[in-house]
Amino acid sequence: MNFTGAHIVSIDQFERPDVEAIFAVADRMQPYALRKRVTRVLEGAILGNMFFEASTRTRISFGSAFNLLGGEVRETAGFDNSALVKGESLQDTARVLSGFSDVICMRHPVAGSVADFALASRVPVVSGGDGANEHPTQALLDLYTIRKEMADRGRSITGLKIAMIGDLRHGRTVHSLGKLLCLYTDVEVVLISPEKLSLPEGIVELMRNSSIKVTHYDDLLEGIVDVDIVYSTRIQEERFPNKREADLYRGKFRLNQAIYTEFCQPNTVIMHPMPRDSRSDANELDCDLDNNPNLAIFRQADNGVLVRMALFAMVLDVVDSVDAHSHDVRWFNARQN
C-alpha cells in the first residue's frame, strides 16, 4: 500500500510486504525510542489524540511516539471533555479537528466509528481501537514483539503455535492479531475461552481459509501445552450488558509461575495487551511471573512506541529524513545506566 497520507483503520488494509516495511522502519526508530538520539523531523506538526474510551498505554504511546519524532500533541480524553456531549456528530468533529491537526489518532467505543470519522477527516486518521471491532496498531506491535522474541530464540513467525486466552469475543486485540497472522504460513492458533466468549466465527473462518490450523479448548491447562506464545487477554467488562455477567468469567484463566512451570515449555513467551487485571478475583497473569524472563508484556508495551513512530513516519512521509534532522541527547539518559 501507499502509506503517505493513508488512514490506518483495519488490518484488512495490509499485505505481508506492508507489514514487513513497517517493522523495518520500526527497527530504525530504536535509537530515538531509547533516547540515544533525538530527531526533530516532525517539528511543527500536530497530532490530535482523541480518546473517547479509557486508555493509558495506547494514548500515551501514540503521544510519546509523535513527540519523539519532534511533533506536538493535543488531546481530548472522554466524551465529557468534547463537543460530542453537546450533540455534535463525529463527522462535524472530524471536519473541525482535521483543520487543527496534521494527523489524528482516535479511540471510540462504537465499532466502525473510526472508519466513519476518517471519511470526513481532511488528514490521516490512525485507529486506537473501535469498540469490540479492531485495534490494528496493537496487532502490529504484538506481531513485532513476537518477531523479536522469536528472533532471540533463533526462530521466525513461520511455524509458531500461539495460544489466545480469555475474552476472545470482545477482545479487539485478538481480532486484529488473528487477521494479521493470516499473512503468514505454517502458523497454528489455539483458542482458549468459554464458548460464549469464543473468537467471532468470521475471524476463525478467515484464519482457516488462510491455512492456519485452529483448535479450541475451554481448559487452560490442556490448551497451553506445547505452545510457543501464550497471549492472555482481559475480560472486557465494559462490553458486557452488566458487571454480573462479566463476573461469571473473571479469573477463569489465571496463569501463575507454578502453572507455567508444569504445563508450558521452558521458553514459552508470555504476552498480554494490557492492562492485565491484577484484582484478586481476576489475577490473569500473577505477579509471581514478573521475574520470569519470558514475560514479555513490558517489552511488548515498549514496542508500541517503535511501531507507532514507524507509522507516523510513513504516513507523513518522513522516513528518509529522520536521521538528517537528528542530534545527540543532551540530558541524563537513565536507560543507558
WOPEJO-V783031 format. One record per pair of residues at least 24 apart in sequence whose C-alpha atoms are under 6 Angstrom apart, sorted by the first residue. I is the first residue (numbers start at 1). GAP is how many residues later the second one is. If there is no record, write none. Layout:
i=(I/I)
gap=(GAP/GAP)
//
This chain:
i=(3/3/4/4/4/5/5/6/6/7/7/7/8/9/9/10/11/16/25/26/26/26/29/37/37/37/38/38/38/39/39/39/40/40/40/41/41/41/41/42/42/42/43/43/44/45/46/46/46/46/46/47/47/47/47/48/48/48/48/49/49/49/50/50/50/50/51/51/51/52/52/52/52/52/53/61/65/65/65/90/91/91/94/94/95/95/98/98/132/132/133/134/134/135/135/135/136/139/139/141/141/141/145/158/158/159/159/160/161/161/161/161/162/162/162/162/163/163/163/163/163/164/164/165/165/165/165/166/166/167/167/168/168/168/169/169/169/169/182/182/187/188/188/189/190/190/190/191/192/192/193/194/225/225/226/228/229/229/230/231/231/232/233/250/251/251/254/255/256/257/269/270/270/270/271/271/272)
gap=(311/312/311/312/313/119/310/118/309/117/118/119/118/117/118/126/125/167/285/280/281/284/277/290/291/292/288/289/291/30/286/287/29/30/285/28/29/281/284/27/28/29/27/28/27/26/25/26/27/55/56/26/54/56/57/26/27/53/56/26/55/56/25/26/55/56/26/55/56/25/26/27/55/56/55/244/240/243/244/27/26/29/26/27/25/26/24/25/38/40/39/38/42/37/38/41/40/37/38/162/163/166/155/27/28/27/28/27/27/28/66/67/27/65/66/67/26/27/28/67/68/27/67/27/28/67/68/27/67/30/68/29/30/31/28/29/30/31/25/28/25/24/25/25/24/25/26/25/25/26/25/24/38/39/39/40/39/40/40/40/41/40/39/32/30/31/30/30/30/32/25/24/25/26/25/26/25)
//
